Every structure is written in C-alpha cells, then in structure tokens.
Amino acid sequence: MTTRIAAATFVVAMMAMTAPSAQAQATTASTDASTPAAAPVSRAQRKADTAAANKAHQLTPAGEGPIAPTPSTKSTMTKAERKAQAKADEKAGNMQAAGEGPIAPTPSTKSSMTRAERKAQAKADQKSGKMTPAGEGPGNK
C-alpha cells in the first residue's frame, strides 16, 4: 500500500515539475480566492497517469525508493537533568524502593487432572467430534 502511495506521489511530483502549465494553473488557483479549489483527480485519471509514468519508466521499482528514517532512541534529557529529576521525585515521595513495586502473578503449572484423565478426555472429545482437526484451528490460515 505504501509503495502505491509513494509511486503516486512520485508521479504527481514529476508531472508538476515537467508541466509548466500545471504550475501556472496551480499558482493562479491558489492566489485567486474567487475561483473554487481544484477538483480531486478521479480514479480513472490517476490510473491513466500512473500507467503513463510506468510506460515512460518514471516509477521507482518496489524496494528501491528512499528508506524512511528511523525514530531516534536517544533521550531528550541529559544525564544531569535525569539525576535532578530523580532527586526531585525522591524528595516528593514519588519513587518506590527497590523490590517494593507490584508483583506479577505467576501462573499455576499444576494440572487438576492426571495424565490418564487427560488422555481419556481427549479420546472422548475425539469420538464426540468436539476436537478440531489438525491445521484447521482458528490460528491457522
């Protein structure tokens, strides 16, 4: 989806750079308040423009376009600012002592059934048709 958007943006940019009449129309339309804004391009027109750009080899092949920059993982605060903030939080009583925070519950690993009971239950479920065949569960596509 993003490749199509990038390709359409590239086509529009190329058309705007190569067509001086389009630039003149855009300039007059934006400066003249009495004329309505330009109508949106129809899907058929957009497809025709993209096909023409593809035929003229003006589209960037998939995966060869510019790579989006990754967001910075650096902190916005300096070390001194973080230390000052920690001291202020400690004075205000907003910090918890190490090991005093909430404890995550641990799941029970013990089963309420024995192995023989589980096997018998599985056989009964299989005979009654309650079991989903292998590969046909909700997680498989």
N, C-alpha and C positions, 0 to 999 in steps of 0.2 A: 504494500500500500504506500509506504513512504517512497519507494522507488518511483511509483507513478506520479506522486506529488512532486518529487524532485524533477522528474522529466518534464512535467507540465510547466513547472516554474522556469526551467531552463528554456523551454520553447518560447514562453511568453517573453522572457528576457531577451532572447535572440531576436525575436520579432520586433521588440521595442527598439533594440539597438540598430537593426538594419533598415527599418522603415521610417524615414523622416516624416512621412505624412502622419504616421501614428503618433509621433512625438508632437507634431504641430496640433493635432486634434486633442491630445491629452492636455497640452498647455492651454489651449483656448477653452476647453471644457472646464478646467479647474479654476481659471481666472474669471470666467463669465458666470455669475451667480444666477442669471435668469434662465439658463438652459438646464434641463434636468441632467442628472448624473447618467453616465453611460450605462446602457442596459447590460445585464450579465450575459456572458457568452453562452450560447446554447451548447448542449452536449454534442450535437452533431458537428457544430463548428469546431469545438475543442478537439473532437476525434479527427476531423479533417486536418486541423493544424498539426496535430501530433503525427499523423500519417505523413504529412508533407515534410516535417522535420526529420522523421525517420528515413524517408526516401533520400533526403539531402545529407544524410549521415551527420546530423547535428545533435543527436541524442547521445547522452553518456551511457555506455553499456552498464548493465547491472553490476554492482560491486566495485565499480571503478570511479565513482564520484568521490567528492571530498568527505573525509571522515569527521563526524561531529566531535567537538572537543568534549573530553570527559570532565565532569564537575570536579572542582578542587576538593581534596580531602584535608587540606591544611586548616588549622584552627584560625579563627578571626581574632583570637586573643593572644597576647604574648604570654610567656611563662610567668612574668611578674604580675600581669593582670589576673591570671588564673589563681596564683597564690594569694593575691589580695582578696579575690572573690571568695576563696575557700576560708580565709581567716574571718571575713565578714559573716559568712554563713555559719561558721562555728560559734562566733560571738552571739549571733541572733538565735542560736539553738536549732538551726535548720538541718544540721547534719546528724546522722546516726552513727553510733560507734560500730566498729568493725564486728561483724557477726551478729549484729542486733536487728538486721532487716528481716523482712518476711521470708519464711522458709517455704520453698515449693514442695507440695505434697509428692511423696514417692508412690508410684503405682504399686498395687499389690501384685506379687508374682505368683502367689499360691492360687491354685485352681480349687474349686469346690467339688470337682469330680475326679474320680480316679481315671487312669488310662483306659481300663476296661469299660468303664461307664461312658467315656467319650467315644470309644470305638463302637459300642452298642448304639449310642445315639446317632452317630454318623450313618451306620447301616440302616437304622430305622428311617432316618431322613431321606436316604437314597432310595429306599423302597417306596416311600410315600411320594416321591417326586419333589420334595422341598429343596433339594440341592441344585445349584446352578451348574451346568456342565462347564468343564474347564475351558477357559478362553472366552466365555460368554458373559462374564460378570460385568457390573456397571463401570468398572475402571478400565476395561479393555475396549479398544476401538479399532 
